[in-house]
Amino acid sequence: MITAIAIAAFNVVLVLLAAPLFEGIVRRLTARIQSRQGPPLIQPYLDILKLFGKEDIESGVIPGMQRLAAGLSLASVLTVATMIPMGTRPPLGAVSDALVLVYLLGLSGISVLLAGLAAGSTYSLLGMSREMMSMITLEPLLAVALMLGAVQTGTLRLDVVLGGSAYAGEGLPIPGLIMLGVILLAFQAFVGRLPYDSTEAETEIMEGAVMEYSGPKLALFKYARMAKLLVYGALFCALFVPWGSTWPFPLGTFAVLVKVLVLVLLVTVVAATHARYRIDQAIRHYAMLLAVAVVALVVAVLRG
């Protein structure tokens, strides 16, 4: 138990320390693609520190819910980090299952809904409605991916589903190959990056649900967004490209970070070269991917 707690704490610290660095890489590479010099790699760290040092102004209609939403946004992502492998075995994977992971990932989206509702402004409510529409069609994708992994392994135990054998243990089967393509196409949306950042859309709805936030609360939302890029990337690698994750510490952690970096570079290139989709276009895209994912799950169940 002590070892599991230590590994969980390590994962949380790793996410907190490395997430702003990956965000800095995203900003720098985006600037280079757009023929700009771009900010320094440490700029996200400076932004977070600056926001934490500002006055905490509450301008919403439900201040208590604002505080809850801000804390929940980061706490849910960090809790997920304690359940997935980052170069070690999943710290809390043996005492949790895939359904718990799905619920925790959904909490991150729910925090955005609460934030928009508590703020009460027009733009915040619009951002909240977009987030709700996205959650209805996007979150089930990851649930289906984890359920397919459970079908492949014959258990819902998270340490087994994320142990490397769900999709890549004996060669990637057809349903797994289909799911790999689906999640890869949806990854941009999971981490809220262009062309699927409809819920924030700075040029349209002025940051959406978090428009009325500033200071430490905004810092928590920003930090959560950065952390999601690393956590979702590690989860993707655990499911589909687990090779190297079982290497001795710290080589396993280094391998995970390198694989996540490749995903981050892919996300950045797509975001820098594509215009934002309208919310109706994004929803149609999510619905199509969900339909394909469900077909892959049905095929896996029938084959099993």
C-alpha positions, 0 to 999 in steps of 0.5 A: 500500500505504501508503494502504491501511495508513493507511485501515485504521488510521483504521478501527480508531481510528474503531471504538475511539473511536466504539463506546463512544459508540454504546453510550452512546446505546443506554443513554441511549435505553433509559433514556428509553424506560423512563422513567429518566434513564439514565447519561451518554453517556461512561459506557461509556468510564469503564466500560472504563477502570475495568476496564482498571485493575482487577486481572487475576484468572484463575479459570478452568481454562485461563488461557492459553485465557482470555487467548487468547479475550479478545484474539481477541474484540476483535482479530477485530472490529477486523480486520473493520473494516480490510476494510469501507468506513467513508467510504473504500474498503475498505482491505484489500478488494482483497486479500481476499474475502467468504469471509475476511470470513465466517471473521473474523466467525465468530472473534468467536463462537469466542472466546466458545466458548473463553471459556466452555470455559476458565472451566469454570463451569456458567453459562459452559458453558451460555453456550458451548452457547447461543453454539454453537447460535446460530452454527450457524444465525445465522452462515450468514445473513451468509455467504449475504448475501455470497454473494448479493452475489458472485453479483450482482457476479460476483466474490468480491473484497470491494472489489467486493462491498462497493462499492455495486453488489451490491444497490443498483447497478441498483435492488434486485432481488427476491433483494436485497430479500428478503435486505435484510429477512432481514438487517434482522430478524437484525441484532438477533441479530448484535449480541447485543441483546435479544430475542436476547442468549440467550448472555449473559442476565444475569437467567438465566445471569449473563453466560454465557460471560464470567461468570468474567472480570474486569478487563482481560479483561472489558474486552476482551469488553465492548469487542468487543461495543460494536465489533460494533454499529458494525462490523456496522452499517457492513457492513450499510450497505455492502451495502444502503444504500451511498449517500453512502459515496463522498463525499469524506473526511470527508463519507463517514465522516460519512454512514456514522456517521449511517446506523449511528446510525439502525440503533443507534436501531432496535436500541435501540427493539426491545431496550427494548420486547421481552422476551428470547426463549428459546433455542429460540425464537431458534433457530427464528427464525434457522432460518426466516430462513436458509431464506428467505435460501437461497431468495433465493440460489437465485433469484439464481443461477437468474436469473444 
